[in-house]
Structure formats: C-alpha cells, structure tokens
Amino acid sequence: MAGPAGRPPDGDADYRVGMENYAEAAEAASLLGLAVERLRAVPFGTVVTVGEGEPHARLVQHLAVEEDGTVWVGASPRSRKVADVRRDPRVAYAVEDRDAFGYVTAQADAEIVDDPRERARRWEEGLAAFFPAGPHGDDFVLLRLVPYRVEVMDFARGVHPDPYGLVPAVIERTADGRWARRPAQRD
C-alpha cells in the first residue's frame, strides 16, 4: 500500500533512510557552497605543506577556486612549497574571513601542473612581478589543490556546531567523489 503521492507508508525504513541521506547530501552541498563562496571572497590564504618532517606555512594568493573547492595557486618550480609537494602531496589551505567571523580550511592533495595551456589560462597580470617570463616561462607552475576534507566556521551565517562555535562544520569527499557531512571533533 502506498502513502501520499505514491510514496511508501511513513513506517517504511528505506524511505526514511533515503530522506536522511538526501538531507545529509543537501547539507554537505550547502557547506561546500559556503566554503567556495568564502574562498572566492578572500583571495589570500595560508598553504601548509609537509617538508622533511616539519610543516611549512606561507601566505599565497590563489588564482581560482572551482565549484568542487579545488584551489589553484601559482608557484616557482624551484620553491620550497613545490619541493615539499613533490615529496608529499598532502597540504592544507586556510583562509580567514573577518567580516563573517569565520574561516575555511581545506585538507587537499596537491598536484604540480606544468601544462602551458593551463598556466596561460590561470595567469593574472599581477603575477609578472614574481614571474617575469610570464605564463610560458620556466619559472612558473601551478599547484592544483584538490580538497578531500573541508572545515567551515561562519558565525555570520550561523555555521558553528553546538555548543556555540567550539568546533567547525566538516565535510569529506567520499570514495565515489561525493561530499558527506562528518561529525566535528575536538582534537
């Protein structure tokens, strides 16, 4: 016997689980959207790499943020951050948005991209001061940071799990590439 609008009766466990999964997916998508919005609004962030057993942090300006949260950063192929990524592609990228009293931190796998077309596509004229040979010179590569875990805190929008703001909202990329909400934990 079917319920309203041809749906299974309210007591159907599969229906409830399906709706819970839909709600969780919608919440994860909303958090990812907020993270992308914040990343795009704040052009400077801190990228942290792992280098010879020690973390290395530096301020960078990202060049682009894609809908899935992928962040693009320009770098010298001879820089410490590129050497670190060659050894260990795990990075963290964080931005602070003071207007929202919030932040976004992405744990990501970094890839060094040396494709001339991609470098030209991502090039911004302000980079010439750092990379005088331009997008086709041998002193410029891209780092593509593909996030697998994202933390979001945004007091302006009420994104702070209870109790009030002690831990961030967290999403993680699943094995099939979708984003899922994860419980926030204190470390």
N, C-alpha and C positions, 0 to 999 in steps of 0.2 A: 504494500500500500504506500502510495507516495504522499508526501506532505505538500505544503503550499508551493505553487509554481513548479510542480513536478519534482521538487527536492525530496530526498529521503526524509522519513519522520525525524523529529527532533532528537529522538533517542539514538539515532544511528551514529555510532562511534566514528566511523570512517568520515562521515560528513563533518563532524566537529573537528577531527584531526586535520582535515583538509582546510577548513576555515582558519584554524590556528596557524597552519603553515602559510596560508595566504597572508594573514595578518603579520606574521613574523617577516615574511618576504617584503611586504609593503613597508614595514618599519625599517628594515635594513636598507631598502632603496631610498627611503626618506633620509636616513642618516648619511648614506653615500652622497646624495644630492646636496645636503648641507655641507658636507666635507669639501666637495668640489667647489661649491659656491665660496666657501671661506678661503680655500687655496687660491682661487682666482682673484679674490678681493685683496689678498695680501701677497704682493709679488716677491717678497724676501722671506727666506726661511733658513733653517739650520739643517744641513745634511750631516749625518754622523755615519762614518764608515768604521770598519774594524781593520786596524793596521798593526801587524806584528804584535798581537796580544793586547793592544791598547785602543780605546776608542779615539777617533779623530773627529772633531766637530769644526765646522766652518760655515759662515754666513754665505748664502748664494742667492742669486735672483733666478727664479725658474722662468723658463721661456714659454711654457704652455702646460695646461692641465686638461687632460682628456676626460670624457664623461665617466669612464671607469675608474678615475682617480690617478691614472698614470701621469707622472710628472716628468717634464723634460728640463734638463739643466745643461748648460754649456760648460766645457772644461778644456784645459790643456791636456793633451795626451801624456805630457810629462809631469802632470800634477800629482801630488800625494793622493788625492781622492781617487784618481784613475788607477794609480798603482794599487791602492787598497782594494778597489773593486775587482781588479784582475785577480787578486789573491782570495778575496771573499766577497761575493756579490751581495751579501746581506747589508742593508743600510736602513737608517731611519731618517725621516724628513719631517720637520715640525715647523708650523707657523703659529704665531700668536696674533689674535685679533683683539686689540684692546677695546675697540668700540663695542664688540659683542661680549667682552669679558669672557673670552673663550680661546680655544686652541684646537688644532688638528695635528695629530701625529700619525704618520703612516710608516709601518714597517714594510719594507719592499725588497724585491730582488732587483738589482741594478744590472743594466746591460750597457756596454760601451758601443755606441753606434757611430761608425765612421763613414757611412754611406754619403757620398757627395750630394745627392738629391735631397736626402733628409736634412743634412746640415744646411743647405741653402733654404729649404722650406722653413726651418726653425730660426734662421738668422734674424737678428734685430740689429739695426744700425748702431745702437749704443754699444754693441759688443766690440766694435772696431778698436776702441781704446785698449782693450785687453788682447784682442786677436787681430793685429794689423793686416794680416794676409787675407782676412775675410773668411767667408764660409768654405772656400775651396783651398785654403792654406793648410799646411801640415801642422799648424799649431792649434787647431780647433777640432774637438769631437763633441759628441753629445752623450749624456748619461740619461738613459730611459729607466725611470724608477717605477716598477710595476708593483703596486701595493698588494699585500696579502692579509694585512691586518690594519685597521684604522680605528683610532680613538678620537672621539669628538666630545668637546665640552663647550657649551654655548649658553651662558646664563641669560642673554638677551632673548633667546627663544625657548628657554626652559629645558634645555638638553643637559641634564645633570641627574643621574640616577639618585634616588633617595638612599641614605639621608643626604640632604641638600648639598650636592656638589663634591662629595668626598671621593668619588671615583668617576671616570668618564663613561660615556656610552661606547660600546665596542662592536664592530662588525669584522667578520673574517671571510675571506674568499674560500669557498668550499672546493672540493676536488673537481666538481663539474663546472667551476668558474662563476657560480652564483655567489652573492653576498648573503651572509646569515648573521643575525644578531647573536652575540655571545654575552654571557653574564660578565659584568665588570667585576674585577677582583682587586683587592688591595695586595700589593706586593710587600 
